[in-house]
Amino acid sequence: MGYEHEIRAFVDEILSGNKTNFDLLLQAAETIAIIEAEKISIETCSVEAVKA
């Protein structure tokens, strides 16, 4: 899956308890929004806008 690495990095960042990398978290949130839009698009056979 193309987003697997980015999601894993997001989870690792949370679990590490270290200082948060906000750029990484923002990128992960954007990735999740894209995945959610793709899922809805597939389920409904329509175009779904990415919600930021």
mmCIF file as Biopython writes it, N, C-alpha, C and O atoms, coordinates in Angstrom:
data_model
#
loop_
_atom_site.group_PDB
_atom_site.id
_atom_site.type_symbol
_atom_site.label_atom_id
_atom_site.label_alt_id
_atom_site.label_comp_id
_atom_site.label_asym_id
_atom_site.label_entity_id
_atom_site.label_seq_id
_atom_site.pdbx_PDB_ins_code
_atom_site.Cartn_x
_atom_site.Cartn_y
_atom_site.Cartn_z
_atom_site.occupancy
_atom_site.B_iso_or_equiv
_atom_site.auth_seq_id
_atom_site.auth_asym_id
_atom_site.pdbx_PDB_model_num
ATOM 1   N N  . MET A ? 1  ? 0.840   -1.178 0.000  1.0 0.0 1  A 1 
ATOM 2   C CA . MET A ? 1  ? 0.000   0.000  0.000  1.0 0.0 1  A 1 
ATOM 3   C C  . MET A ? 1  ? 0.885   1.241  0.000  1.0 0.0 1  A 1 
ATOM 4   O O  . MET A ? 1  ? 1.842   1.318  0.771  1.0 0.0 1  A 1 
ATOM 5   N N  . GLY A ? 2  ? 0.585   2.184  -0.832 1.0 0.0 2  A 1 
ATOM 6   C CA . GLY A ? 2  ? 1.417   3.365  -0.987 1.0 0.0 2  A 1 
ATOM 7   C C  . GLY A ? 2  ? 1.517   4.240  0.245  1.0 0.0 2  A 1 
ATOM 8   O O  . GLY A ? 2  ? 2.512   4.943  0.422  1.0 0.0 2  A 1 
ATOM 9   N N  . TYR A ? 3  ? 0.518   4.214  1.092  1.0 0.0 3  A 1 
ATOM 10  C CA . TYR A ? 3  ? 0.515   5.102  2.254  1.0 0.0 3  A 1 
ATOM 11  C C  . TYR A ? 3  ? 0.985   4.414  3.532  1.0 0.0 3  A 1 
ATOM 12  O O  . TYR A ? 3  ? 1.051   5.045  4.587  1.0 0.0 3  A 1 
ATOM 13  N N  . GLU A ? 4  ? 1.304   3.148  3.446  1.0 0.0 4  A 1 
ATOM 14  C CA . GLU A ? 4  ? 1.641   2.370  4.635  1.0 0.0 4  A 1 
ATOM 15  C C  . GLU A ? 4  ? 2.802   2.978  5.419  1.0 0.0 4  A 1 
ATOM 16  O O  . GLU A ? 4  ? 2.738   3.078  6.644  1.0 0.0 4  A 1 
ATOM 17  N N  . HIS A ? 5  ? 3.851   3.379  4.727  1.0 0.0 5  A 1 
ATOM 18  C CA . HIS A ? 5  ? 5.022   3.945  5.407  1.0 0.0 5  A 1 
ATOM 19  C C  . HIS A ? 5  ? 4.647   5.229  6.149  1.0 0.0 5  A 1 
ATOM 20  O O  . HIS A ? 5  ? 5.072   5.445  7.284  1.0 0.0 5  A 1 
ATOM 21  N N  . GLU A ? 6  ? 3.861   6.062  5.511  1.0 0.0 6  A 1 
ATOM 22  C CA . GLU A ? 6  ? 3.484   7.335  6.130  1.0 0.0 6  A 1 
ATOM 23  C C  . GLU A ? 6  ? 2.603   7.116  7.360  1.0 0.0 6  A 1 
ATOM 24  O O  . GLU A ? 6  ? 2.766   7.797  8.372  1.0 0.0 6  A 1 
ATOM 25  N N  . ILE A ? 7  ? 1.689   6.185  7.273  1.0 0.0 7  A 1 
ATOM 26  C CA . ILE A ? 7  ? 0.828   5.890  8.420  1.0 0.0 7  A 1 
ATOM 27  C C  . ILE A ? 7  ? 1.652   5.282  9.549  1.0 0.0 7  A 1 
ATOM 28  O O  . ILE A ? 7  ? 1.455   5.622  10.715 1.0 0.0 7  A 1 
ATOM 29  N N  . ARG A ? 8  ? 2.569   4.391  9.211  1.0 0.0 8  A 1 
ATOM 30  C CA . ARG A ? 8  ? 3.434   3.777  10.230 1.0 0.0 8  A 1 
ATOM 31  C C  . ARG A ? 8  ? 4.260   4.847  10.932 1.0 0.0 8  A 1 
ATOM 32  O O  . ARG A ? 8  ? 4.404   4.811  12.154 1.0 0.0 8  A 1 
ATOM 33  N N  . ALA A ? 9  ? 4.800   5.789  10.185 1.0 0.0 9  A 1 
ATOM 34  C CA . ALA A ? 9  ? 5.591   6.873  10.783 1.0 0.0 9  A 1 
ATOM 35  C C  . ALA A ? 9  ? 4.731   7.708  11.732 1.0 0.0 9  A 1 
ATOM 36  O O  . ALA A ? 9  ? 5.199   8.130  12.789 1.0 0.0 9  A 1 
ATOM 37  N N  . PHE A ? 10 ? 3.478   7.944  11.353 1.0 0.0 10 A 1 
ATOM 38  C CA . PHE A ? 10 ? 2.538   8.682  12.191 1.0 0.0 10 A 1 
ATOM 39  C C  . PHE A ? 10 ? 2.307   7.946  13.512 1.0 0.0 10 A 1 
ATOM 40  O O  . PHE A ? 10 ? 2.380   8.547  14.584 1.0 0.0 10 A 1 
ATOM 41  N N  . VAL A ? 11 ? 2.033   6.658  13.430 1.0 0.0 11 A 1 
ATOM 42  C CA . VAL A ? 11 ? 1.792   5.860  14.634 1.0 0.0 11 A 1 
ATOM 43  C C  . VAL A ? 11 ? 3.046   5.797  15.495 1.0 0.0 11 A 1 
ATOM 44  O O  . VAL A ? 11 ? 2.967   5.951  16.713 1.0 0.0 11 A 1 
ATOM 45  N N  . ASP A ? 12 ? 4.192   5.575  14.883 1.0 0.0 12 A 1 
ATOM 46  C CA . ASP A ? 12 ? 5.450   5.518  15.631 1.0 0.0 12 A 1 
ATOM 47  C C  . ASP A ? 12 ? 5.731   6.829  16.353 1.0 0.0 12 A 1 
ATOM 48  O O  . ASP A ? 12 ? 6.223   6.825  17.481 1.0 0.0 12 A 1 
ATOM 49  N N  . GLU A ? 13 ? 5.423   7.940  15.712 1.0 0.0 13 A 1 
ATOM 50  C CA . GLU A ? 13 ? 5.637   9.261  16.312 1.0 0.0 13 A 1 
ATOM 51  C C  . GLU A ? 13 ? 4.786   9.408  17.582 1.0 0.0 13 A 1 
ATOM 52  O O  . GLU A ? 13 ? 5.260   9.919  18.596 1.0 0.0 13 A 1 
ATOM 53  N N  . ILE A ? 14 ? 3.560   8.967  17.518 1.0 0.0 14 A 1 
ATOM 54  C CA . ILE A ? 14 ? 2.672   9.047  18.677 1.0 0.0 14 A 1 
ATOM 55  C C  . ILE A ? 14 ? 3.162   8.130  19.795 1.0 0.0 14 A 1 
ATOM 56  O O  . ILE A ? 14 ? 3.211   8.530  20.958 1.0 0.0 14 A 1 
ATOM 57  N N  . LEU A ? 15 ? 3.523   6.901  19.436 1.0 0.0 15 A 1 
ATOM 58  C CA . LEU A ? 15 ? 3.925   5.922  20.436 1.0 0.0 15 A 1 
ATOM 59  C C  . LEU A ? 15 ? 5.284   6.212  21.061 1.0 0.0 15 A 1 
ATOM 60  O O  . LEU A ? 15 ? 5.560   5.756  22.171 1.0 0.0 15 A 1 
ATOM 61  N N  . SER A ? 16 ? 6.129   6.956  20.373 1.0 0.0 16 A 1 
ATOM 62  C CA . SER A ? 16 ? 7.485   7.195  20.863 1.0 0.0 16 A 1 
ATOM 63  C C  . SER A ? 16 ? 7.513   8.091  22.092 1.0 0.0 16 A 1 
ATOM 64  O O  . SER A ? 16 ? 8.406   7.965  22.931 1.0 0.0 16 A 1 
ATOM 65  N N  . GLY A ? 17 ? 6.548   8.992  22.207 1.0 0.0 17 A 1 
ATOM 66  C CA . GLY A ? 17 ? 6.540   9.915  23.331 1.0 0.0 17 A 1 
ATOM 67  C C  . GLY A ? 17 ? 7.596   10.987 23.208 1.0 0.0 17 A 1 
ATOM 68  O O  . GLY A ? 17 ? 7.755   11.803 24.116 1.0 0.0 17 A 1 
ATOM 69  N N  . ASN A ? 18 ? 8.321   11.003 22.106 1.0 0.0 18 A 1 
ATOM 70  C CA . ASN A ? 18 ? 9.347   12.020 21.882 1.0 0.0 18 A 1 
ATOM 71  C C  . ASN A ? 18 ? 8.699   13.319 21.430 1.0 0.0 18 A 1 
ATOM 72  O O  . ASN A ? 18 ? 7.490   13.383 21.204 1.0 0.0 18 A 1 
ATOM 73  N N  . LYS A ? 19 ? 9.514   14.342 21.303 1.0 0.0 19 A 1 
ATOM 74  C CA . LYS A ? 19 ? 9.021   15.621 20.797 1.0 0.0 19 A 1 
ATOM 75  C C  . LYS A ? 19 ? 8.332   15.393 19.449 1.0 0.0 19 A 1 
ATOM 76  O O  . LYS A ? 19 ? 8.888   14.748 18.560 1.0 0.0 19 A 1 
ATOM 77  N N  . THR A ? 20 ? 7.159   15.910 19.313 1.0 0.0 20 A 1 
ATOM 78  C CA . THR A ? 20 ? 6.344   15.671 18.128 1.0 0.0 20 A 1 
ATOM 79  C C  . THR A ? 20 ? 6.866   16.451 16.928 1.0 0.0 20 A 1 
ATOM 80  O O  . THR A ? 20 ? 7.198   17.632 17.034 1.0 0.0 20 A 1 
ATOM 81  N N  . ASN A ? 21 ? 6.931   15.783 15.805 1.0 0.0 21 A 1 
ATOM 82  C CA . ASN A ? 21 ? 7.290   16.405 14.538 1.0 0.0 21 A 1 
ATOM 83  C C  . ASN A ? 21 ? 5.981   16.821 13.867 1.0 0.0 21 A 1 
ATOM 84  O O  . ASN A ? 21 ? 5.314   15.999 13.239 1.0 0.0 21 A 1 
ATOM 85  N N  . PHE A ? 22 ? 5.615   18.096 14.000 1.0 0.0 22 A 1 
ATOM 86  C CA . PHE A ? 22 ? 4.318   18.550 13.513 1.0 0.0 22 A 1 
ATOM 87  C C  . PHE A ? 22 ? 4.189   18.471 11.998 1.0 0.0 22 A 1 
ATOM 88  O O  . PHE A ? 22 ? 3.086   18.272 11.489 1.0 0.0 22 A 1 
ATOM 89  N N  . ASP A ? 23 ? 5.287   18.623 11.266 1.0 0.0 23 A 1 
ATOM 90  C CA . ASP A ? 23 ? 5.218   18.469 9.810  1.0 0.0 23 A 1 
ATOM 91  C C  . ASP A ? 23 ? 4.827   17.037 9.452  1.0 0.0 23 A 1 
ATOM 92  O O  . ASP A ? 23 ? 4.016   16.810 8.555  1.0 0.0 23 A 1 
ATOM 93  N N  . LEU A ? 24 ? 5.413   16.078 10.164 1.0 0.0 24 A 1 
ATOM 94  C CA . LEU A ? 24 ? 5.092   14.671 9.933  1.0 0.0 24 A 1 
ATOM 95  C C  . LEU A ? 24 ? 3.624   14.397 10.261 1.0 0.0 24 A 1 
ATOM 96  O O  . LEU A ? 24 ? 2.939   13.691 9.522  1.0 0.0 24 A 1 
ATOM 97  N N  . LEU A ? 25 ? 3.153   14.954 11.361 1.0 0.0 25 A 1 
ATOM 98  C CA . LEU A ? 25 ? 1.758   14.745 11.741 1.0 0.0 25 A 1 
ATOM 99  C C  . LEU A ? 25 ? 0.801   15.370 10.727 1.0 0.0 25 A 1 
ATOM 100 O O  . LEU A ? 25 ? -0.238  14.788 10.419 1.0 0.0 25 A 1 
ATOM 101 N N  . LEU A ? 26 ? 1.140   16.541 10.211 1.0 0.0 26 A 1 
ATOM 102 C CA . LEU A ? 26 ? 0.307   17.195 9.200  1.0 0.0 26 A 1 
ATOM 103 C C  . LEU A ? 26 ? 0.256   16.361 7.924  1.0 0.0 26 A 1 
ATOM 104 O O  . LEU A ? 26 ? -0.810  16.182 7.334  1.0 0.0 26 A 1 
ATOM 105 N N  . GLN A ? 27 ? 1.407   15.853 7.501  1.0 0.0 27 A 1 
ATOM 106 C CA . GLN A ? 27 ? 1.446   15.009 6.313  1.0 0.0 27 A 1 
ATOM 107 C C  . GLN A ? 27 ? 0.617   13.746 6.512  1.0 0.0 27 A 1 
ATOM 108 O O  . GLN A ? 27 ? -0.086  13.308 5.601  1.0 0.0 27 A 1 
ATOM 109 N N  . ALA A ? 28 ? 0.701   13.161 7.705  1.0 0.0 28 A 1 
ATOM 110 C CA . ALA A ? 28 ? -0.072  11.948 7.990  1.0 0.0 28 A 1 
ATOM 111 C C  . ALA A ? 28 ? -1.569  12.246 7.975  1.0 0.0 28 A 1 
ATOM 112 O O  . ALA A ? 28 ? -2.353  11.457 7.447  1.0 0.0 28 A 1 
ATOM 113 N N  . ALA A ? 29 ? -1.965  13.367 8.545  1.0 0.0 29 A 1 
ATOM 114 C CA . ALA A ? 29 ? -3.385  13.742 8.550  1.0 0.0 29 A 1 
ATOM 115 C C  . ALA A ? 29 ? -3.885  13.940 7.126  1.0 0.0 29 A 1 
ATOM 116 O O  . ALA A ? 29 ? -4.999  13.530 6.800  1.0 0.0 29 A 1 
ATOM 117 N N  . GLU A ? 30 ? -3.078  14.561 6.278  1.0 0.0 30 A 1 
ATOM 118 C CA . GLU A ? 30 ? -3.452  14.755 4.884  1.0 0.0 30 A 1 
ATOM 119 C C  . GLU A ? 30 ? -3.568  13.404 4.164  1.0 0.0 30 A 1 
ATOM 120 O O  . GLU A ? 30 ? -4.464  13.205 3.344  1.0 0.0 30 A 1 
ATOM 121 N N  . THR A ? 31 ? -2.670  12.499 4.476  1.0 0.0 31 A 1 
ATOM 122 C CA . THR A ? 31 ? -2.703  11.168 3.879  1.0 0.0 31 A 1 
ATOM 123 C C  . THR A ? 31 ? -3.974  10.433 4.275  1.0 0.0 31 A 1 
ATOM 124 O O  . THR A ? 31 ? -4.612  9.795  3.438  1.0 0.0 31 A 1 
ATOM 125 N N  . ILE A ? 32 ? -4.341  10.520 5.540  1.0 0.0 32 A 1 
ATOM 126 C CA . ILE A ? 32 ? -5.557  9.863  6.012  1.0 0.0 32 A 1 
ATOM 127 C C  . ILE A ? 32 ? -6.785  10.449 5.318  1.0 0.0 32 A 1 
ATOM 128 O O  . ILE A ? 32 ? -7.704  9.710  4.965  1.0 0.0 32 A 1 
ATOM 129 N N  . ALA A ? 33 ? -6.812  11.758 5.119  1.0 0.0 33 A 1 
ATOM 130 C CA . ALA A ? 33 ? -7.934  12.399 4.416  1.0 0.0 33 A 1 
ATOM 131 C C  . ALA A ? 33 ? -8.042  11.877 2.988  1.0 0.0 33 A 1 
ATOM 132 O O  . ALA A ? 33 ? -9.147  11.650 2.495  1.0 0.0 33 A 1 
ATOM 133 N N  . ILE A ? 34 ? -6.913  11.685 2.325  1.0 0.0 34 A 1 
ATOM 134 C CA . ILE A ? 34 ? -6.913  11.150 0.958  1.0 0.0 34 A 1 
ATOM 135 C C  . ILE A ? 34 ? -7.443  9.723  0.953  1.0 0.0 34 A 1 
ATOM 136 O O  . ILE A ? 34 ? -8.259  9.366  0.102  1.0 0.0 34 A 1 
ATOM 137 N N  . ILE A ? 35 ? -6.988  8.909  1.892  1.0 0.0 35 A 1 
ATOM 138 C CA . ILE A ? 35 ? -7.439  7.515  1.965  1.0 0.0 35 A 1 
ATOM 139 C C  . ILE A ? 35 ? -8.942  7.453  2.215  1.0 0.0 35 A 1 
ATOM 140 O O  . ILE A ? 35 ? -9.642  6.652  1.595  1.0 0.0 35 A 1 
ATOM 141 N N  . GLU A ? 36 ? -9.436  8.284  3.108  1.0 0.0 36 A 1 
ATOM 142 C CA . GLU A ? 36 ? -10.872 8.306  3.390  1.0 0.0 36 A 1 
ATOM 143 C C  . GLU A ? 36 ? -11.669 8.696  2.139  1.0 0.0 36 A 1 
ATOM 144 O O  . GLU A ? 36 ? -12.707 8.101  1.850  1.0 0.0 36 A 1 
ATOM 145 N N  . ALA A ? 37 ? -11.183 9.690  1.407  1.0 0.0 37 A 1 
ATOM 146 C CA . ALA A ? 37 ? -11.868 10.104 0.173  1.0 0.0 37 A 1 
ATOM 147 C C  . ALA A ? 37 ? -11.836 8.988  -0.866 1.0 0.0 37 A 1 
ATOM 148 O O  . ALA A ? 37 ? -12.826 8.757  -1.560 1.0 0.0 37 A 1 
ATOM 149 N N  . GLU A ? 38 ? -10.705 8.296  -0.977 1.0 0.0 38 A 1 
ATOM 150 C CA . GLU A ? 38 ? -10.611 7.180  -1.917 1.0 0.0 38 A 1 
ATOM 151 C C  . GLU A ? 38 ? -11.599 6.083  -1.550 1.0 0.0 38 A 1 
ATOM 152 O O  . GLU A ? 38 ? -12.267 5.529  -2.424 1.0 0.0 38 A 1 
ATOM 153 N N  . LYS A ? 39 ? -11.693 5.769  -0.281 1.0 0.0 39 A 1 
ATOM 154 C CA . LYS A ? 39 ? -12.617 4.725  0.189  1.0 0.0 39 A 1 
ATOM 155 C C  . LYS A ? 39 ? -14.065 5.083  -0.170 1.0 0.0 39 A 1 
ATOM 156 O O  . LYS A ? 39 ? -14.797 4.251  -0.706 1.0 0.0 39 A 1 
ATOM 157 N N  . ILE A ? 40 ? -14.469 6.303  0.124  1.0 0.0 40 A 1 
ATOM 158 C CA . ILE A ? 40 ? -15.832 6.741  -0.184 1.0 0.0 40 A 1 
ATOM 159 C C  . ILE A ? 40 ? -16.070 6.723  -1.687 1.0 0.0 40 A 1 
ATOM 160 O O  . ILE A ? 40 ? -17.138 6.321  -2.149 1.0 0.0 40 A 1 
ATOM 161 N N  . SER A ? 41 ? -15.069 7.158  -2.447 1.0 0.0 41 A 1 
ATOM 162 C CA . SER A ? 41 ? -15.189 7.177  -3.904 1.0 0.0 41 A 1 
ATOM 163 C C  . SER A ? 41 ? -15.404 5.776  -4.462 1.0 0.0 41 A 1 
ATOM 164 O O  . SER A ? 41 ? -16.223 5.574  -5.358 1.0 0.0 41 A 1 
ATOM 165 N N  . ILE A ? 42 ? -14.668 4.820  -3.929 1.0 0.0 42 A 1 
ATOM 166 C CA . ILE A ? 42 ? -14.814 3.428  -4.377 1.0 0.0 42 A 1 
ATOM 167 C C  . ILE A ? 42 ? -16.182 2.889  -3.999 1.0 0.0 42 A 1 
ATOM 168 O O  . ILE A ? 42 ? -16.839 2.231  -4.805 1.0 0.0 42 A 1 
ATOM 169 N N  . GLU A ? 43 ? -16.613 3.164  -2.779 1.0 0.0 43 A 1 
ATOM 170 C CA . GLU A ? 43 ? -17.890 2.641  -2.297 1.0 0.0 43 A 1 
ATOM 171 C C  . GLU A ? 43 ? -19.090 3.223  -3.046 1.0 0.0 43 A 1 
ATOM 172 O O  . GLU A ? 43 ? -20.092 2.538  -3.255 1.0 0.0 43 A 1 
ATOM 173 N N  . THR A ? 44 ? -18.981 4.478  -3.441 1.0 0.0 44 A 1 
ATOM 174 C CA . THR A ? 44 ? -20.114 5.154  -4.071 1.0 0.0 44 A 1 
ATOM 175 C C  . THR A ? 44 ? -19.980 5.283  -5.587 1.0 0.0 44 A 1 
ATOM 176 O O  . THR A ? 44 ? -20.900 5.756  -6.253 1.0 0.0 44 A 1 
ATOM 177 N N  . CYS A ? 45 ? -18.847 4.867  -6.129 1.0 0.0 45 A 1 
ATOM 178 C CA . CYS A ? 45 ? -18.571 4.999  -7.567 1.0 0.0 45 A 1 
ATOM 179 C C  . CYS A ? 45 ? -18.754 6.448  -8.026 1.0 0.0 45 A 1 
ATOM 180 O O  . CYS A ? 45 ? -19.321 6.714  -9.086 1.0 0.0 45 A 1 
ATOM 181 N N  . SER A ? 46 ? -18.262 7.369  -7.206 1.0 0.0 46 A 1 
ATOM 182 C CA . SER A ? 46 ? -18.352 8.782  -7.537 1.0 0.0 46 A 1 
ATOM 183 C C  . SER A ? 46 ? -17.089 9.499  -7.072 1.0 0.0 46 A 1 
ATOM 184 O O  . SER A ? 46 ? -16.259 8.936  -6.359 1.0 0.0 46 A 1 
ATOM 185 N N  . VAL A ? 47 ? -16.970 10.731 -7.487 1.0 0.0 47 A 1 
ATOM 186 C CA . VAL A ? 47 ? -15.817 11.534 -7.091 1.0 0.0 47 A 1 
ATOM 187 C C  . VAL A ? 47 ? -16.075 12.097 -5.706 1.0 0.0 47 A 1 
ATOM 188 O O  . VAL A ? 47 ? -17.136 12.664 -5.445 1.0 0.0 47 A 1 
ATOM 189 N N  . GLU A ? 48 ? -15.107 11.941 -4.823 1.0 0.0 48 A 1 
ATOM 190 C CA . GLU A ? 48 ? -15.211 12.459 -3.457 1.0 0.0 48 A 1 
ATOM 191 C C  . GLU A ? 48 ? -14.094 13.483 -3.240 1.0 0.0 48 A 1 
ATOM 192 O O  . GLU A ? 48 ? -12.921 13.197 -3.484 1.0 0.0 48 A 1 
ATOM 193 N N  . ALA A ? 49 ? -14.462 14.647 -2.791 1.0 0.0 49 A 1 
ATOM 194 C CA . ALA A ? 49 ? -13.461 15.683 -2.508 1.0 0.0 49 A 1 
ATOM 195 C C  . ALA A ? 49 ? -12.692 15.318 -1.241 1.0 0.0 49 A 1 
ATOM 196 O O  . ALA A ? 49 ? -13.243 14.733 -0.308 1.0 0.0 49 A 1 
ATOM 197 N N  . VAL A ? 50 ? -11.422 15.669 -1.226 1.0 0.0 50 A 1 
ATOM 198 C CA . VAL A ? 50 ? -10.591 15.457 -0.040 1.0 0.0 50 A 1 
ATOM 199 C C  . VAL A ? 50 ? -10.926 16.553 0.965  1.0 0.0 50 A 1 
ATOM 200 O O  . VAL A ? 50 ? -10.870 17.741 0.646  1.0 0.0 50 A 1 
ATOM 201 N N  . LYS A ? 51 ? -11.269 16.146 2.166  1.0 0.0 51 A 1 
ATOM 202 C CA . LYS A ? 51 ? -11.604 17.098 3.219  1.0 0.0 51 A 1 
ATOM 203 C C  . LYS A ? 51 ? -10.368 17.376 4.058  1.0 0.0 51 A 1 
ATOM 204 O O  . LYS A ? 51 ? -9.769  16.472 4.640  1.0 0.0 51 A 1 
ATOM 205 N N  . ALA A ? 52 ? -10.007 18.637 4.103  1.0 0.0 52 A 1 
ATOM 206 C CA . ALA A ? 52 ? -8.794  19.009 4.852  1.0 0.0 52 A 1 
ATOM 207 C C  . ALA A ? 52 ? -9.106  19.333 6.288  1.0 0.0 52 A 1 
ATOM 208 O O  . ALA A ? 52 ? -8.203  19.663 7.057  1.0 0.0 52 A 1 
#
